[in-house]
Amino acid sequence: MQKMSGFRNRIRVSEIFESIQGEGRWVGVPMLFIRLSGCNKSCDWCDSKYHIEGREYEVENLVKRILKSKLKFICWTGGEPLLQKYLIYKVIGSTCSRYHHLETNGTLLEDFDLDVFDYVVISPKDVAVAKRVSKFVNGNMDIKVVTDLKTVGVKLIPYATMLMPLTVDYGALDNEIKRKVWKYCVSKGLKFSPRIQVDLFGRKRGK
């Protein structure tokens, strides 16, 4: 029984780093990013496929790492963080002095999760998930859709509160997509999300 208890208190982490939020509503804010290992999706445009690599942290040690940081905002990302949601809850319960944000694909999100995090951004990959999570959107939540307005993410746009341009070549084509998505957001009254860390560093880790 002791071995099982210890196992349940280990959370698998890909990387932990201090940086600046480069996406969404909180862009520009310094944050401590905790990227968890594992995902239940496999997206071609994912810029963090290395999330499968990682190490296990005792919950207590992860709490200490968070409290050691001077940053007040914590961003849980992945992969898909909610694969380890109950371990995240344990960490949050011991770090209530911090503001906890969640980045998720929404497949495992339940309405009660919105009470745990200070902010949630959902990036759904299919219409069924987008439709389900849109029913409990509130002021501390966004549905972010990655799109090129041609093929990727188009069917998800009706459920979006925010659009992010698809990044494909880090050059002229990306800029064309960004301008089109920008204009679309203006015409539809939607938020526009940049991807500043990718613009500056490409797929470099820890940024």
C-alpha positions in Angstrom: 0.0 0.0 0.0 2.9 2.4 0.7 4.3 1.9 -2.8 0.9 2.7 -4.4 0.6 5.8 -2.2 4.0 7.0 -3.3 3.2 6.4 -7.0 0.1 8.5 -6.7 2.1 11.4 -5.4 4.5 11.5 -8.4 3.7 13.8 -11.2 5.4 13.4 -14.6 6.9 16.6 -15.8 8.5 17.4 -19.1 10.0 20.7 -18.2 9.8 23.6 -15.7 10.9 27.1 -16.7 10.4 30.8 -16.1 9.4 32.8 -19.1 6.8 35.2 -20.5 3.4 34.2 -21.7 3.4 34.5 -25.4 -0.1 33.5 -26.2 -3.7 34.4 -25.4 -5.3 36.8 -23.0 -2.3 37.0 -20.6 0.4 37.6 -23.3 3.4 39.5 -21.9 3.0 38.3 -18.3 6.0 36.6 -16.6 5.0 33.1 -15.6 6.4 29.8 -14.3 5.6 27.2 -16.8 5.1 23.5 -15.8 4.9 21.3 -18.9 3.5 17.9 -18.0 4.3 14.8 -20.0 1.7 12.9 -22.0 -1.1 13.7 -24.3 -4.2 12.1 -25.7 -3.9 13.9 -29.0 -1.3 14.0 -31.8 -1.5 17.3 -33.7 0.8 17.8 -36.7 1.4 21.5 -35.8 2.3 20.8 -32.1 5.4 22.8 -31.1 6.0 20.7 -28.0 6.1 17.0 -29.1 9.1 16.5 -26.8 6.6 16.5 -23.9 6.8 12.7 -23.9 10.2 13.1 -22.4 10.3 13.9 -18.7 10.9 12.9 -15.1 8.8 12.2 -12.1 8.5 14.7 -9.3 7.1 14.1 -5.9 4.2 16.4 -5.4 5.9 17.9 -2.3 9.1 18.7 -4.4 7.0 20.3 -7.1 5.3 22.5 -4.5 8.7 23.5 -3.2 9.8 24.5 -6.7 6.8 26.7 -7.2 7.1 28.4 -3.9 10.8 29.0 -4.5 9.9 31.0 -7.6 9.3 34.7 -7.2 6.7 34.6 -10.0 3.0 34.7 -9.0 1.5 33.1 -12.1 1.8 29.4 -12.9 0.9 28.0 -16.3 0.1 24.3 -16.5 0.6 23.1 -20.0 1.6 20.0 -22.0 0.9 17.7 -23.6 -2.4 17.4 -21.9 -2.2 18.4 -18.2 -5.5 17.0 -17.2 -4.3 13.5 -17.7 -2.8 14.2 -14.2 -5.5 16.5 -12.9 -5.8 15.1 -9.4 -2.1 15.5 -8.8 -2.3 19.0 -10.1 -5.1 19.6 -7.6 -2.8 18.5 -4.8 -0.1 20.9 -5.9 -2.6 23.8 -6.2 -4.0 23.1 -2.8 -0.5 23.8 -1.3 0.3 26.8 -3.5 -2.8 28.9 -3.1 -0.8 32.1 -3.0 -0.1 31.7 -6.7 -2.4 32.2 -9.7 -2.8 28.9 -11.6 -3.6 28.9 -15.3 -4.4 25.9 -17.4 -3.9 25.2 -21.1 -5.9 22.1 -22.2 -7.4 20.5 -25.3 -10.7 20.2 -23.4 -11.2 16.5 -23.8 -10.9 15.8 -20.1 -12.3 19.1 -18.8 -15.3 19.1 -16.6 -17.1 22.2 -15.3 -15.8 21.7 -11.8 -12.3 22.1 -13.1 -13.1 25.8 -13.7 -13.3 26.3 -10.0 -9.8 25.0 -9.4 -7.9 27.3 -11.9 -7.8 31.1 -12.0 -7.9 31.0 -15.8 -8.5 28.2 -18.4 -7.7 28.3 -22.1 -9.1 25.4 -24.2 -7.7 24.6 -27.6 -10.2 22.0 -28.9 -9.3 19.7 -31.8 -12.8 18.5 -32.8 -16.3 19.9 -32.9 -17.8 17.6 -30.3 -15.3 18.8 -27.7 -15.7 22.5 -28.7 -19.5 22.2 -28.5 -19.4 20.5 -25.1 -17.0 23.0 -23.4 -18.7 26.0 -24.9 -21.7 25.3 -22.7 -19.7 26.3 -19.6 -17.6 29.2 -20.9 -17.3 32.0 -18.3 -15.2 35.2 -17.8 -12.1 33.3 -16.7 -12.1 31.0 -19.7 -11.3 31.2 -23.5 -11.8 28.7 -26.3 -8.8 29.2 -28.6 -8.8 27.8 -32.1 -5.7 27.4 -34.2 -6.6 28.1 -37.8 -5.5 29.1 -41.3 -9.1 29.9 -42.3 -8.9 27.4 -45.1 -8.7 23.8 -43.7 -7.3 23.8 -40.2 -9.7 24.6 -37.4 -12.4 26.0 -39.7 -15.3 23.9 -38.2 -14.3 25.0 -34.7 -14.4 28.7 -35.3 -18.2 29.1 -34.4 -17.3 28.1 -30.8 -14.1 30.2 -30.5 -13.6 33.3 -28.3 -10.1 33.6 -29.6 -8.3 32.7 -32.8 -4.6 31.8 -33.2 -3.0 31.8 -36.7 -1.5 28.5 -37.8 2.3 28.5 -37.9 3.6 26.5 -40.8 6.9 27.8 -42.2 8.2 30.7 -40.0 8.2 33.0 -42.9 6.1 34.8 -45.5 3.3 32.2 -45.5 2.9 32.5 -41.8 2.7 36.3 -42.1 0.0 36.0 -44.7 -2.0 33.7 -42.5 -1.6 36.0 -39.5 -2.9 39.0 -41.4 -5.9 37.0 -42.7 -6.8 35.8 -39.2 -6.2 39.3 -37.7 -8.7 40.8 -40.2 -11.2 38.0 -39.6 -11.0 38.6 -35.8 -11.7 42.3 -36.4 -14.7 41.6 -38.6 -16.2 39.0 -36.1 -15.3 40.7 -32.8 -13.0 37.8 -31.7 -9.8 38.0 -29.7 -6.6 37.4 -31.6 -3.8 35.4 -30.1 -0.2 35.8 -31.2 2.4 33.1 -30.6 5.3 35.4 -29.7 7.6 32.7 -28.3 7.5 30.8 -31.6 8.1 34.0 -33.5 11.1 34.8 -31.5 12.6 31.3 -30.8 11.0 28.9 -33.2 10.6 25.5 -31.6 13.4 26.0 -29.0 12.5 24.5 -25.7 12.0 26.5 -22.4 10.8 29.6 -24.1 
